[in-house]
Amino acid sequence: MSGVSYIEKILGSRELLYTLLLLSVILPIIHPLGIPIEVSKRTRDVYSYIETNLRQECHVYIEVYYEVAARGELEPNLIALTKHLFDKNCKIVYGSLSAFGVIAFSLFRSMASDLFEDKVYGRDYVYLGYIAGGEAAAASLARSIKGTISVDNFGNRLEDLPLMKEVDKATDFNLVVIASSGTDVFAYYVRQWHTPYNVPLLFAALSVIAPSIEPFVGAKQAVGMLVGQRSAAEYEVLVGRLGLGIASMDAQSTSHMLIVAFIGIGNILYWGKRLSSRRGGGK
């Protein structure tokens, strides 16, 4: 068997192609390569806003409103943002207007355990848990958190937590971050937190819903927006903590490069075979 025929036989193996493609996706996720990416203006503007406008030990409220299926896009953004906020010694109150936010927060904290190692629960951060009631609950929280619920997700009385003695209503927070896989909750916070109290909002959204909430950013009802894994990867670069965002970009790059390589090799072999056939008198 000639060398060309042997290569054709190998490349014609679907099992080999699928195995290489699978490895090109899995390996960069396990061990991120850190392939350089360009940071978009939108992501850099979000980073600059936090750097410029949030002082040390400021207070931030974060709405965790996404299901497990949306973790791949939203959790890396949430981790990178939390890293940035904790680097500035900001104190964070997390909450969820959706029941699946409780699971999302638990998974997020376990994936970002290094960020919470030096933080004290109740002093540096609090998780309120699931607050039922949709937009009505959002409005009630804006008026008074302790007037809406009395205990956090873990059964601690809010009045016993040092952080909750510092904040209680919308105007006590310097920034509100909404990480959501749905569109409704963004409107809740625009109507119930930003419009009546002028609290700055920052969005973290799935790529597929970004166009529907872009008008809020355009109307200056939100200071900015992070969209999908690409924004997460860019933000990870800015804060110096490479995670799932940059790993996902690496996986896309390596898999695309593999596909392009096989297309190129296939074309080379095809035209080489045709030229060889013509020289031999074939058609």
C-alpha positions in Angstrom: 0.0 0.0 0.0 1.4 3.4 -1.0 2.0 6.1 1.6 -0.8 8.3 0.1 -3.3 5.4 0.2 -2.3 4.6 3.8 -2.9 8.3 4.8 -6.3 8.2 2.9 -7.3 5.1 4.8 -6.4 6.6 8.2 -8.2 9.9 7.4 -11.2 8.0 6.2 -11.7 6.5 9.6 -14.7 8.3 11.2 -13.7 6.9 14.6 -10.3 8.6 14.4 -11.8 11.9 13.3 -14.4 11.9 16.1 -11.8 10.9 18.7 -9.5 13.7 17.7 -12.3 16.2 17.7 -13.5 15.0 21.1 -10.0 15.3 22.5 -9.6 18.8 21.0 -12.6 19.9 23.0 -12.0 18.1 26.3 -8.3 18.6 26.8 -8.4 22.5 26.6 -11.2 22.5 29.1 -9.3 20.3 31.5 -6.0 22.3 30.9 -6.8 25.7 29.5 -4.2 26.8 27.0 -4.8 30.5 27.4 -4.8 31.2 23.6 -4.7 35.1 23.3 -8.1 36.8 22.7 -8.9 40.4 22.0 -11.0 42.0 24.8 -14.1 43.8 23.4 -14.9 47.4 24.2 -18.2 46.2 25.9 -16.3 44.0 28.3 -13.6 46.5 29.0 -16.2 49.2 29.7 -17.8 47.0 32.4 -14.3 46.4 33.9 -13.5 50.1 33.8 -16.8 51.1 35.4 -16.2 48.8 38.4 -12.6 50.0 38.7 -13.6 53.7 38.5 -16.9 53.9 40.3 -16.8 51.3 43.1 -14.7 52.2 46.1 -13.1 49.8 48.6 -15.6 48.0 50.8 -18.6 49.0 48.7 -21.8 47.1 48.7 -23.1 45.0 45.7 -26.3 43.0 45.3 -26.2 40.1 42.9 -29.3 38.4 41.5 -28.5 34.7 40.7 -31.3 33.8 38.3 -30.3 30.9 36.0 -30.8 27.2 35.9 -28.1 24.5 35.7 -28.4 24.2 31.9 -27.2 27.9 31.6 -24.1 27.5 33.9 -21.7 27.2 30.9 -22.4 30.8 29.9 -23.3 32.6 33.1 -21.3 31.0 35.9 -17.9 32.0 34.4 -19.2 35.6 34.2 -20.4 35.5 37.8 -17.1 34.0 39.0 -15.0 36.6 37.2 -17.2 39.5 38.4 -17.0 38.1 42.0 -13.2 37.9 41.7 -13.1 41.6 40.6 -15.5 42.7 43.4 -13.7 40.8 46.1 -10.3 42.2 44.9 -11.8 45.6 45.7 -13.0 44.3 49.1 -16.6 44.8 48.1 -19.2 43.2 50.3 -21.8 41.1 48.3 -25.4 40.1 49.0 -26.6 37.4 46.7 -30.3 36.6 46.2 -32.5 34.6 43.9 -36.0 35.4 42.6 -36.1 31.9 41.2 -36.0 28.6 43.0 -33.3 27.1 40.7 -31.0 30.0 41.8 -30.4 28.1 45.0 -28.8 25.2 43.2 -26.9 27.6 40.8 -25.5 29.5 43.8 -24.3 26.3 45.5 -22.5 25.1 42.3 -21.1 28.6 41.7 -19.6 28.8 45.2 -18.1 25.3 45.0 -16.5 26.1 41.6 -15.1 29.4 42.9 -14.1 28.1 46.4 -10.7 29.8 46.1 -12.5 33.2 46.0 -14.3 32.5 49.3 -11.4 31.1 51.3 -10.5 34.3 52.9 -14.0 35.7 53.2 -16.2 35.4 56.2 -19.9 34.5 55.7 -22.2 37.1 57.2 -19.5 39.7 57.2 -18.1 39.7 53.6 -21.0 38.0 51.8 -24.5 36.7 52.4 -26.8 34.5 50.3 -30.5 35.3 50.9 -31.7 32.2 49.1 -34.9 32.0 47.1 -37.3 34.9 47.6 -40.7 34.0 46.1 -43.0 36.6 44.4 -41.4 37.6 41.2 -41.5 41.4 40.5 -43.5 42.0 43.7 -40.6 40.5 45.6 -38.1 42.6 43.7 -40.0 45.7 44.7 -40.3 44.6 48.3 -36.5 43.9 48.5 -35.8 47.4 47.1 -37.8 48.9 50.0 -36.4 46.7 52.7 -34.7 43.3 52.6 -35.3 42.6 56.3 -38.9 43.7 55.8 -39.3 41.1 53.1 -37.5 38.1 54.7 -36.2 37.4 58.1 -33.7 34.6 57.6 -31.1 33.8 54.9 -30.8 30.6 52.8 -29.1 28.8 55.7 -31.6 29.8 58.4 -29.5 32.6 59.9 -31.5 35.5 61.1 -30.6 38.6 59.0 -30.5 40.8 62.0 -27.6 38.7 63.4 -25.5 39.0 60.3 -23.0 42.0 60.4 -23.3 42.7 56.7 -27.1 43.0 56.9 -26.7 45.7 59.5 -25.0 47.8 56.8 -27.5 47.3 54.0 -31.2 46.9 53.8 -32.7 48.8 50.9 -31.9 49.5 47.2 -30.1 52.8 47.9 -27.7 51.0 50.2 -26.1 49.3 47.3 -23.5 50.8 44.9 -24.2 48.3 42.1 -26.7 45.5 41.3 -25.6 42.7 39.1 -28.3 40.5 37.4 -27.0 37.1 36.1 -30.0 35.6 34.4 -31.0 33.1 31.7 -34.4 34.7 31.3 -35.5 38.2 30.2 -38.2 39.1 32.7 -35.9 39.6 35.7 -33.9 42.3 34.0 -37.1 44.3 33.5 -38.0 43.7 37.2 -34.8 45.4 38.4 -35.1 48.2 35.8 -38.6 49.0 37.0 -38.2 48.4 40.7 -34.6 49.3 41.5 -33.2 51.6 38.8 -36.2 53.7 37.9 -37.4 54.7 41.4 -34.0 54.6 43.2 -31.5 55.2 40.4 -29.4 52.2 41.4 -26.8 51.2 38.8 -27.5 47.9 37.1 -25.1 45.5 35.4 -26.3 42.6 33.2 -24.8 39.2 32.6 -26.9 37.3 30.0 -27.0 34.4 27.7 -26.0 35.2 24.1 -29.4 34.2 22.8 -31.3 36.8 24.9 -28.8 39.6 24.7 -30.6 41.4 21.8 -33.8 41.6 23.8 -32.2 43.4 26.7 -29.7 45.5 24.8 -32.3 48.4 24.7 -31.9 48.8 28.5 -28.2 49.4 28.1 -28.8 51.7 25.1 -31.2 53.7 27.2 -28.6 54.0 30.1 -30.9 51.9 32.4 -27.9 49.6 32.8 -24.2 50.5 33.0 -23.2 47.6 30.8 -23.7 44.0 29.9 -21.6 40.8 29.7 -22.8 38.3 27.1 -22.1 34.5 27.1 -18.8 32.7 27.3 -16.9 35.1 25.1 -17.4 38.0 27.6 -16.6 35.6 30.5 -13.3 34.7 28.8 -12.4 38.4 28.2 -13.2 39.3 31.8 -11.2 36.4 33.1 -8.2 37.8 31.2 -8.8 41.2 32.7 -9.0 40.0 36.3 -6.2 37.5 35.9 -8.2 34.3 36.8 -8.5 31.9 33.8 -11.4 29.6 34.1 -14.2 28.0 32.1 -14.7 31.0 29.9 -11.2 31.0 28.5 -11.1 27.2 28.5 -14.3 27.2 26.3 -12.7 29.6 23.9 -9.6 27.4 23.7 -11.8 24.4 23.0 -13.6 26.2 20.2 -10.3 27.4 18.7 -8.6 24.0 18.9 -11.6 22.1 17.4 -11.9 24.7 14.6 -8.2 24.4 13.8 -8.5 20.6 13.7 -11.4 20.8 11.3 -9.6 23.3 9.1 -6.5 21.1 9.1 -8.4 18.0 8.0 -10.2 20.0 5.3 -6.8 21.2 4.1 -5.3 17.7 4.2 -8.3 16.2 2.4 -8.0 18.8 -0.4 -4.3 18.2 -0.8 -4.8 14.4 -1.1 -7.7 14.9 -3.5 -5.8 17.1 -5.9 -2.7 15.0 -5.5 -4.6 11.9 -6.5 -6.2 13.7 -9.5 -2.8 15.0 -10.7 -1.3 11.5 -10.3 -4.2 10.0 -12.3 -3.7 12.5 -15.1 0.0 11.8 -15.4 -0.8 8.1 -15.6 -3.3 8.6 -18.4 -6.4 8.3 -16.3 -9.3 10.7 -16.2 
